[in-house]
Amino acid sequence: MGPGTSSGSAVLDSATRELTRAVLLFSLAGRMSPDGSRLGALVDRYDFGRFEPHLRTSEKVLPVPVLAHRATPDDLHLPHGSHGLDLASVDITVVATPRGDVTQVLDCQFAADTEPAALAAWLADTCFERARIRLAGRPLLDVLNERLTLPTPLAYGQNVHQLVFPGGRLLHDLLADGAADASRRPGLLNKIVYRGRMPATHTPDVNATTPPNLRNHGVTLSAHGRGVCVQAGWAPHVENGLTLVALGMISALATLQRTRLAAFETMRANEQALTDSPYEIRSLISRLSAGVNELQLDLAFGVEAYVDSLLIPEMLMESFQSSLRDALGIRDSLDNSARMVERLTSVISARSAALDAELAERDDRRDRTVSALVAAATLIALPPTLLLTFFGINGTDVRADRSILDLGEYGTAYALAWLPFVVLVVIGYVLLRRVSRRSGRLLSPPDGRPPAPVPPPRSAAGS
């Protein structure tokens, strides 16, 4: 996101650019912490002009450069050649958000006039064949991974956005006010924004892809599709601001996709967990809850932090951000992902509640069993104790020549020792039966209606 080559007042947002500039944003699969980076903050490395005070305030939220390299233009090779374009400079930057999402920024300028068809081919090559881009004879991403020295190498993700800042004759043709020249504008934009893949007759109206507050015919132009945007006539600090907005959008989109996949994996882990051990279930719930917490943090600080206008609260940036956000469909994806995570939280909470209820019921059954055993042991032990006490006394009723098992002699003593406890057991059993019959339903359906059917539990094999 270097300043590039342009002329014009530092106060104005518009300027004239001599060389065409292309900034390519590639999301990278993998995560790395930006802590400890020695490259400083974005606002220290790039010119943001009048937007700098806003970015200083939001510096803790912005991506952080973790690698910066100025390459020799002759060292950068595309899979299908240069397409007739002459590179003047190549700057490679890798940035990471505070949540660890990584994006590669490839900032290039072309030394001569840029033909729209050649530029479209160059953009298509760098987009669809980005894994085959080479630097000094080696795959570009291999060179970056070697310099980053990460435990797990980064790989190219699914999301790409390319910003074109036209210069020279291409800038003149796009900003021309004359009727003859202006008629070429839709065709030129079609070649660049849609990489020449859509016929001009089927290309949407230019106004449909132009943010409403960025229209200044003859001075500036802003038009974009989902993957490419053309920003013509802007000063360097505006170019860097627009690039930062697009960088936030690409990072947010990559975070949304990762969050969606992680949510499905969490759901699958919850469904496929088969165990009867309460300790294993508690461990599972703890892991799932920690994962859902991370998903919520990703949605909050990896997506929502970049999709509103708080970073750069300026009408120029707000219009581009809103238009690009709608083109990428981030708002709807964010809402859907947030609902998915919310329902995952509800499912995990319900599983935790079910486990607590099951454990409480088990503890209650155990307590009742222990109480019954203690009561039975007490009932069994007391009569023999009374009998042993009776036989142990030196009374006239106990005869030394008679066995204590002689019921004919000591039947009355046995009856007096056992009969009260037998009567007590019978009375207790009758009372418990009577209480059970009178208790009725613990939970009655409201208004006398029948209870709603409960779906059967999922079988171990899955259904």
C-alpha positions, -999 to 999 in steps of 0.1 A, spaced: 0 0 0 27 24 -10 19 59 -21 27 53 -57 34 80 -83 10 108 -87 7 146 -88 -16 169 -71 -22 188 -38 -17 168 -6 -49 184 6 -72 173 -22 -85 138 -25 -82 138 -63 -49 136 -82 -34 126 -115 -15 93 -116 12 87 -142 17 49 -137 -11 24 -134 -11 7 -100 -26 -27 -91 -30 -39 -55 -38 -75 -51 -52 -89 -18 -50 -127 -12 -65 -142 19 -42 -169 34 -55 -200 51 -38 -203 85 -33 -181 114 -5 -163 130 -2 -138 159 10 -103 149 25 -98 184 62 -91 183 62 -77 148 90 -52 143 75 -35 112 54 -10 132 18 -2 125 1 4 91 -3 41 99 34 44 104 44 27 71 18 42 46 4 76 38 -32 79 49 -34 117 48 -64 132 65 -76 97 75 -46 91 98 -62 105 130 -91 81 126 -67 51 121 -46 62 151 -77 59 172 -84 24 159 -48 12 157 -54 -18 180 -80 -32 156 -61 -27 124 -41 -55 107 -4 -54 115 24 -59 89 44 -90 97 65 -92 66 75 -65 40 97 -71 10 104 -50 -21 112 -73 -49 130 -67 -82 103 -65 -109 122 -90 -131 120 -116 -103 82 -118 -104 69 -143 -129 33 -152 -137 23 -186 -150 15 -172 -184 41 -145 -187 38 -108 -183 10 -103 -209 29 -75 -224 30 -54 -193 63 -39 -179 65 -39 -141 81 -9 -126 79 -19 -89 68 -48 -68 61 -45 -30 50 -76 -11 35 -73 24 19 -98 47 -5 -85 73 -22 -102 102 -52 -91 122 -53 -91 160 -73 -124 157 -46 -139 136 -61 -138 101 -35 -134 74 -36 -116 41 -10 -112 14 -7 -78 -3 10 -76 -37 14 -39 -48 26 -35 -84 31 -5 -107 35 -7 -145 62 13 -163 43 21 -195 8 27 -208 -15 -2 -198 -38 -18 -223 -71 -28 -207 -70 -63 -224 -35 -69 -212 -43 -57 -177 -74 -79 -176 -53 -110 -186 -27 -101 -160 -54 -98 -133 -70 -131 -143 -36 -148 -142 -28 -135 -107 -62 -144 -94 -69 -179 -108 -33 -190 -109 -20 -173 -78 -5 -205 -64 18 -206 -94 32 -171 -91 70 -173 -87 95 -150 -71 131 -155 -81 124 -189 -95 105 -202 -65 68 -203 -56 60 -169 -40 42 -184 -11 71 -208 -3 94 -178 -1 70 -160 23 66 -191 45 103 -195 47 107 -159 59 78 -161 83 91 -194 99 57 -206 111 50 -240 126 23 -246 100 29 -231 65 3 -207 52 -17 -216 21 -38 -195 -3 -74 -191 8 -105 -187 -14 -108 -149 -13 -91 -124 -37 -98 -88 -43 -78 -67 -68 -78 -29 -68 -67 -10 -100 -56 26 -98 -53 36 -135 -26 60 -147 -15 76 -180 -37 70 -210 -59 45 -193 -68 71 -167 -75 97 -194 -98 73 -212 -118 64 -181 -122 100 -170 -129 114 -205 -159 137 -207 -162 139 -245 -191 119 -260 -168 99 -283 -144 90 -255 -171 85 -228 -188 59 -249 -157 37 -245 -159 38 -207 -183 9 -201 -163 -13 -224 -130 -4 -206 -145 -11 -172 -160 -43 -184 -126 -55 -195 -110 -47 -162 -138 -53 -136 -151 -85 -152 -117 -95 -167 -133 -94 -202 -154 -125 -194 -188 -107 -198 -199 -91 -231 -205 -54 -229 -241 -59 -238 -247 -79 -206 -226 -58 -183 -246 -41 -155 -249 -4 -157 -218 13 -145 -239 33 -120 -250 0 -104 -214 -7 -93 -204 28 -85 -209 40 -49 -233 70 -51 -210 95 -33 -179 86 -54 -193 99 -87 -175 129 -99 -175 127 -137 -143 139 -153 -123 140 -121 -127 107 -102 -143 73 -109 -150 43 -87 -166 11 -100 -162 -25 -88 -174 -60 -90 -170 -87 -65 -134 -94 -72 -120 -63 -90 -125 -26 -84 -113 4 -105 -105 36 -86 -95 64 -109 -83 99 -102 -77 96 -64 -48 109 -44 -24 84 -28 -38 87 7 -73 79 -7 -59 49 -26 -43 36 6 -76 42 25 -96 23 -1 -71 -5 -1 -74 -7 37 -112 -9 35 -109 -37 9 -83 -55 31 -108 -54 60 -135 -68 38 -114 -97 25 -102 -105 60 -138 -104 73 -150 -127 45 -122 -152 51 -131 -152 88 -167 -158 81 -159 -188 59 -136 -202 86 -162 -196 113 -189 -213 92 -167 -244 87 -158 -245 124 -195 -242 134 -202 -273 113 -173 -292 128 -186 -283 163 -221 -295 154 -206 -328 141 -185 -333 172 -216 -328 193 -236 -353 173 -210 -380 170 -199 -380 206 -209 -414 221 -200 -419 258 -217 -429 290 -191 -414 313 -202 -381 329 -166 -370 331 -161 -374 293 -194 -356 286 -183 -327 308 -150 -326 290 -168 -326 257 -191 -298 267 -162 -278 280 -143 -282 247 -174 -273 227 -181 -243 248 -146 -230 244 -148 -235 206 -181 -216 205 -166 -188 225 -138 -185 200 -163 -184 171 -182 -155 189 -149 -136 193 -141 -142 156 -174 -128 145 -171 -98 168 -135 -88 163 -127 -105 130 -158 -95 111 -179 -69 128 -149 -47 135 -142 -43 97 -177 -40 82 -189 -7 96 -177 28 91 -161 33 125 -125 27 113 -126 56 88 -158 76 95 -156 96 62 -183 97 36 -159 88 8 -148 56 26 -182 48 40 -197 47 5 -171 24 -9 -172 2 22 -210 -1 20 -210 -9 -17 -183 -35 -15 -198 -51 16 -231 -55 -3 -213 -69 -33 -195 -95 -12 -227 -103 8 -209 -100 41 -238 -86 61 -262 -115 53 -234 -140 58 -226 -125 92 -262 -126 103 -266 -162 93 -233 -172 109 -242 -154 141 -275 -173 142 -257 -206 137 -233 -199 166 -262 -188 188 -280 -221 181 -249 -240 188 -247 -223 221 -283 -233 229 -276 -269 219 -245 -271 241 -264 -255 270 -292 -279 266 -268 -308 266 -252 -295 298 -286 -291 314 -295 -327 304 -263 -340 319 -269 -321 351 -304 -335 353 -292 -370 346 -265 -367 373 -290 -353 398 -313 -382 391 -285 -407 395 -274 -391 428 -310 -392 440 -313 -429 431 -280 -435 449 -292 -417 480 -324 -435 481 -306 -468 477 -282 -460 505 -310 -448 527 -329 -480 521 -299 -502 528 -292 -483 561 -329 -486 571 -329 -523 562 -296 -528 581 -311 -510 611 -343 -530 611 -323 -563 607 -298 -554 634 -321 -542 662 -341 -574 669 -310 -596 672 -295 -569 695 -325 -570 717 -325 -608 718 -288 -609 726 -293 -584 754 -322 -606 767 -301 -638 767 -271 -620 781 -288 -610 814 -287 -632 845 -325 -634 848 -347 -662 860 -363 -664 825 -330 -675 809 -321 -711 817 -286 -723 812 -297 -758 801 -319 -745 772 -307 -735 738 -314 -699 727 -330 -714 696 -356 -732 716 -387 -715 704 -409 -734 727 -391 -719 756 -382 -685 743 -410 -680 716 -425 -651 735 -392 -633 736 -387 -637 698 -422 -625 692 -418 -594 714 -384 -586 696 -396 -590 660 -433 -582 659 -430 -544 664 -405 -541 635 -426 -564 612 -457 -542 619 -436 -511 613 -424 -523 579 -460 -532 569 -473 -499 579 -445 -480 561 -451 -500 529 -488 -493 530 -482 -455 536 -457 -453 507 -481 -470 483 -508 -446 493 -486 -416 488 -475 -428 454 -510 -432 442 -521 -398 454 -492 -378 440 -504 -380 403 -485 -363 375 -455 -342 384 -458 -321 353 -493 -316 339 -498 -303 304 -511 -267 303 -549 -262 298 -555 -299 299 -540 -304 265 -520 -335 257 -482 -330 258 -463 -324 226 -445 -354 211 -409 -356 220 -385 -368 192 -367 -400 198 -330 -398 208 -304 -402 181 -291 -437 179 -254 -446 183 -251 -453 145 -268 -420 136 -300 -416 117 
